[in-house]
Amino acid sequence: MTVAGIIVKFIGAFSRIYLSRLLGGEGIGLYQMAYPIYLLCLSVSSAGLPVAISIMVAERNAVNDYFGGQKVFRISLVTLVLTGLFFSLLLFFGAQWLVDSEIVRDQRAYWSLLALSPAVFCATLLATLRGYFQGLQLMTPTAVSQILEQVVRVVAMILFAVVLLPYGLEYGAAGATLGAAPGAFVGILTLLVFYYMTRGWRNELASEQDPSIKPQSVKTIIKRLLVLAIPVSLANIMLPIVSLIDLFIVPRRLEVAGFTIEQSTTFFGYLTGMATALVNMPTIVTASLAASLVPFVSEAIAQKRGDMVLKRTDTAMRLANLITIPSFVGMCVIATPISAMLYATPDAGPCIAIMSFGIFLLGVQQVTTGVLQGMGKTAIPFLNMVASACCKMFLSWNLTALPSWGVLGAAWATNADFGVAAILNLIFLYKYRHYTMDIKHTVKLFIAAAVMGVVAYGSYHALYSLIHSNTLSTLIAIALGGVVYLVGIVLIRAVTPDDVREIPKIGTRLAAIVEKMSFKK
């Protein structure tokens, strides 16, 4: 899933960069005004059942109740077909009301809302199938479906955007959102193929069914699903709600600060369409880790193997920090050159620099949420997200209206949102499992990243003064910084031979190299 996540994010980054150049900040702003509404409908329509399916299937398999896992899946699938269809129609027929009531500030986003409505139904079914396979701890079907979904989505969105843009900017933005439906449909077809291909393996599991297990009643399954799904659904709803906070507050408060509607839409595009997209890229690893932790932790809890929960959590956190810490430092120090290189405008640079601080915090939040959900404590991440969203709302409302802060106030508010949620999750993990982050390892990563940041910043400015090419200077600075970071984490033993020894095929050789390069204790 991590490999698939990397591929998906790179494809998505390419499409976002191209769209940003094609539509500009204002067009991306229209796109981003519709997307949070879509995410909210999707979160409500799926009702948290994909994660609940993953947990319950893993629990049933852990006690050799394979028929029970199939029954969970069938009941959930019927439910989500109905809810997905309902919310898809609700978005289609309610789009005009969203514009008329000024929930969506710019009326040109109406067409983007219509274009996203069929994707709600398709994406709901897609999430259900992925939850089932993840409960079986088969991550390949999800990974392949993610890649194919993204490829089709990107091709469709670029094609529709190019074709419709001559008719107006709002139609170009709507064309970009229209790609979500065919992408999700292809993802569904892919998972159905895997469902057919794995029927033999699933039949073998069924032959090992423990005959002494009494089948769970439909009522019992539905009750358990709701207990798990409702808090997860509420937590999932918080993600688009956080985006909606920006949608409701940022354009309005920018107008209070003295900007026009067009300027506010453009700044909103810089914040949510450009900066947020870059900040989310490094967290592909943490998102994949969180998804894979849910069924694993559920299985370990069912088998009363608390030591494995702690071990896997620590491994996931170390790996997440290994990626997110240098990502935030590097993105912060050369944010403006990156903005100019990717989006053909340096104006998104300040937003990128500030929001880069949230990369590390978001990574911690995602991993800890996955562990808590796997433990069955699905209500805790939701409550923590509510508290963090309240903090974001307060800060965004007050800071964005200040002319000296503007959209940068909203960026700092987003960082606070990630930080509060991450800290609260860690507090509850310590309460229930006595888990604490490896502070020594984290400090080592920050030291290596700080050296990397100095090299990247210095090399960019030195190269730019010589060759006067922003793109080439930025790419070389990123490459040099990456090399310095990799060497640094090995030298100070932030990565040990044991950390890499189990990597397939190259692990043994890589461990020997790490052993030779590392400073001895």
Secondary structure, DSSP 8 states (H G I E B T S, - for coil): -HHHHHHHHHHHHHHHHHHHHHHHHHHHHHHHHHHHHHHHHHHHHHTTHHHHHHHHHHHHHHTT-HHHHHHHHHHHHHHHHHHHHHHHHHHHHHHHHHHHTTSSS-GGGHHHHHHHHHHHHHHHHHHHHHHHHHHTT-HHHHHHHHHHHHHHHHHHHHHHHHHHGGG-HHHHHHHHHHTHHHHHHHHHHHHHHHHHHTHHHHHHHHHT--TTS----HHHHHHHHHHHHHHHHHHHHHHHHHHHHHHHHHHHHHHHTT--HHHHHHHHIIIIIIIHHHHHSTTHHHHHHHHHHHHHHHHHHHTT-HHHHHHHHHHHHHHHHHHHHHHHHHHHHTHHHHHHHHHS-GGGHHHHHHHTHHHHHHHHHHHHHHHHHHTT-THHHHHHHHHHHHHHHHHHHHHHTSTTTTHHHHHHHHHHHHHHHHHHHHHHHHHHH-----HHHHHHHHHHHHHHHHHHHHHHHHHHHHH--HHHHHHHHHHHHHHHHHHHHHHTTSS-HHHHHTSTTTHHHHHHHHHHHS---
